[in-house]
């Protein structure tokens, strides 16, 4: 299980490291680069005591959290906290809050593993699809990513499967802050030559 968790963390880190670099090859009219579906409800931005785009100062005053080590693939000017789980459901094993430029731009919620025969994820996907529209799906060996996006917030369900269990996480991202961070990274790594975000 420890190896599986390490692989999950590495994969997620690599995804967020490579994704902004990929953006510099896209035409400028694809600045959004994500499919936006109109669902019946907006994707939630508040989770427990925290909310996307909240200032770092407000976060520190209103939450119990401890600073976490910088992860692979994080942006410059990005820092991470691990939340106190006392205000979250017992099914959660870890909640991470990532800040960029002093604003909360990413919330990652990691859940207890479940049996492959469990219907929990099927129910979750059906409920999300009904509320937020059909997801975009990417699949890799042993990993499935489902994306919902309402234009302001992106929600990513990551499912990692082994022979016996499924581990999963749900990540919420502020679109504007993520694109700002991506744009800044691409400009740095291309010495300002990319048209991404201009």
N, C-alpha and C positions, 0 to 999 in steps of 0.2 A: 504493500500500500504506500509506503514511503517513496518507493521508486516511481509509482504512478503519479503521486502528487508532485514530485520533482519534474517529471515529464510534462505534466499539465502546466506548471508554472513557467517552464522553459518555453513551451509552445506559445503560450499567451504572450510572453515577453517578446519572442521573435516576431509574432504577428504585429504587435504594436510598434516594433522597431522597423520592420520592412514596409509596412503599409504606407507611412508618409513618404518614403522614398519612391514607391510606386506612383504616387500622385503626380510627381513632376513630369511624368510621361503622358499625362492626360491633357486633352485640349481644355482651354480655359472655360468653355461653356459646360464642362463637366465638373465645375468646382464643387458642386454638391456631392458628387460621386456616390451617392447612396439612393437606393430606391425609396420613395416616399409613398406610402399607401394611406388612403383615407379610411380610418376605422371609425368605430362608434364613439371612441373616447380617446383623449390624449394619453400618452404613456406617462405614468406617474414619475415625478421628480423628487418627491420626499420619501425617505425610507428611515423609519425610526426618527431619531432627533436631527437627522441631517437632510439637506436638500441641495440638489445641483445648483451651481452658481452662487452658493452662499459664500460670503467673505471668510477668509481664514480667521480673522479676528473673532467673528461671531461663532465660528466652529469651536475655537479654543475656549470661549466663554461658556458654551452651552453643552459641551459633550465631554465624556470621559474617553480618551483615546491615547494611545502611545505611538510615538514616532516609530516608523518602520524603516528598514534598510531600503535603499534605492534598488529597484528591480531592473532586470534586463529590459531594455527597450524603452525605458522612461525618457520623457523629453527633458531637455535642459530646463532649469527653473521649475522642475516638477518635484514634489515631495509627497510622501505617503504616510498615512496613519492607519493603525489597526484599531477598530472600534471595540469598546467594551460590549460584550454580547448580552448583558443583563436586560437590555430593552428590546431584544430581538427574539424571534421564535426559537425554540430549542432545536429545530431542524437545521439551524445554521451553525457552521463550524468556524467561519471567519468572515468578517466584513471589513473591506478595505476602502479607504477614502483617499483619492488622489487629487492633489491640487496643482494647478498650473497658473502662474502669475497671480497667486494669492486668491484664487477662486476654485471652488470644488467642481471639478469637471468630470469625475468618473467615480462611480460607486460599484464595487464588486462584491457580490454576495455568494459565498460558497456554502453548499449544502452537504449534509450527511450522505454517504453512498447509499444507493438503493439497489434491490435485486433487479436483475435484467427482466424478470417477469412482472415487475411492478408496473402499474398503470399510471403512476404519479405524473410522469413526463408526458404521456399521451393526453391526460386531462389538462395539464398546464399548457401544452401547445394549442389544444383546441380552444381553451379559454382565451388565450392571448390572440389567437387568430380571429375569434369572434369580436373581441374588443378593439384590436388594433389593425386588423386586416391581415392578408396573407404574408407570411415571412419570405425573405430571400434565404436560400439554404446553400451552404457550402459544406462539402464532406471531404474528409481526409481519412487516412487509415486510422480507425479507432476513434475518430473525433468528428462530431457534427456541430456546425454552427448555424443558428437560426437568427436572422436579423429582422427586427421591426423598427420602423423609423417614421415619426409623424412630422418631421421637418424641424422640430426643436430638440427632440430627444431620441437617441438610438438605444434600443434594448437588444442585448445579445445573450441568447441562451447557448451555452457551450455544454455539450454532452460528450463525456469520455467513457468509452465502453471497454470492459475486459471480458473474459469468458464468463464471469459470474456476477459482476456488479456494474452499475453505472454511477459515475460521479458527475455532478453538474454544478454550474454556476450561472448566475444571471448578473449581467453588467449593464449599468445605465450610464450613458455618456451625454454630456451637453454638446450638441452639435457645433454651436458657434465657438465654444472654447476649444474643442478638439480640432476644428479646422484652423483656428488661430495658431495652436501649437504645431500642427502639421505644416502650416505655411512657414512658420518661423524656422522649423527644422530644415525644410526643403531649401529655403533661401540660404541658410548657412551652409548646407552641404553642396549646393551648386554655386556658391559664391555669388548669389543674387541673380543667376542667369535664368532661373525657372520663371515661367509665367503663371505658375500655380497661385491662385488667390488674387491675382492682379486684375 
